[in-house]
Amino acid sequence: MDLEPTRALLIDLSRHFGGASKRALALLGGLSGEQGALAVLQGSPISRLAADHQYDCHVIARHKLDVRIPKKLGHLIQRHRFQVIDTQNPQSQLWGCLAAARSGVALVSTLNSWYFDEHGGNWKGRLYQTLQQITNPGVDLFIAVSGEIRERLLSSGIDEERIALIPNAVTLEPSSIARDRPTLCREFDFPPDAQVCCAVGRLVEAKGYANLLAAMARIAESHPRSRCLIIGDGGLYQTLARRIRQLGLQQRVRLTGFQPPDRTASLLKSSDLFVMPSISEGTPVALLEAAALGKPIAASRAGGIGSIVRHDEHALLVAPGDEAALAGALATLFDHPDLAHRLGSTAQTHVLSHFGLASQVETTRKAYQRARCHAERRRTSRNRR
């Protein structure tokens, strides 16, 4: 079936800015203005950034639990003639499923992580898993950002023809990012000769920040100049702040809260290395950006991380949850600048060559076409009954 270019509405109802929001903004930047738009919550970080970029952005609610969202989405779809809804998180999938059923458009669910694992199997993770199971039959196509997520979908009974594997892409231009080490040290009260590692991501269980704090405590004595920035916001902020105090790391670790993308990239470039201690991951945008900036990387092998970088070629990789191994990787990169430089350089070349935005946008366009074909087949099948 030949279809005209697809008009897609991306739905991101998150209050916190993370890889899913960054992916959505990147896609909007890659799609032509007539082919992509965004539905968001009022006052969310992604709504402000979309406005800054002058993207086609529609505020549909103040809160993601507003039961009027499906009706508002339906009006938006009808008014702007969208043919595809692309949901970026579980709550978006729920409301998007209802809106798609009401409007007759194709429904795409982009899975940036496996949400049960992301929340450590707690009540929120179980709730999101239940929402997915309830709404999955209404999804025309799933976009998995990593091979691990694709395998999880297959094992949960989703047909292969309803899954597209489309990793995240790196969009920043390394030469455009300012490095300002003196300002970083002054702002966060670090000594000028500090050895700074930087972590970026939402403050959720899946990111493994408790293990990072334990690793920092392990190297505190042997590496007195070691310091750490954790950039991001989320529900674990107070828990992590309390753990920092318990471990006596108040002078070594800083929780910066949410930072705009340009500011995050500048802080990352001004640091000595990047660390990602995740327990569960998709294709992390923060890792791609760190590699694009040439930062030495210490990370776990969780999720799609191993499909982006290889151990001892692009990064030092450790088992998820192994705080001793993570501490060892940090110490090795701090102690061996030649090794750190080699890993950062090879990672940069690799990521800039293989994870470009143009490829992601083109494969996403094709995925939208597949979703529309599946939706049309479903409508034809229903009409024949």
Protein Blocks (a to p, Z undefined) as FASTA:
>chain_A
ZZdddddddddfbfbdcfklmmmmmmmmmpcfklgccdddehiaklmmmmmnopacddfb
fbfklmklmmmmmmmmmmnopabdcdfbfklmmmmmmmmmmnopacddddfbdfklmnoo
paklmmmmmmmmmmmmmpmbdcdfbfklmmmmmmnopafklpccdddddfbdfklpccdf
klmmmmnopafkbccdddeddddfklommmmmmmmmmmmmmmmmbccddededjklmmmm
mmmmmnopmmmpccebjadfklmmmmmmmpmbdcdfbfbdcddfklmmmmmnopacdddf
ehjlmmmpcghkloccddehilklmmmmmmmmmmmmmlmmmmmmmmmmmmmmmmcfklmm
mmmmmmmmmmmmmmmmmmmmmmmZZ
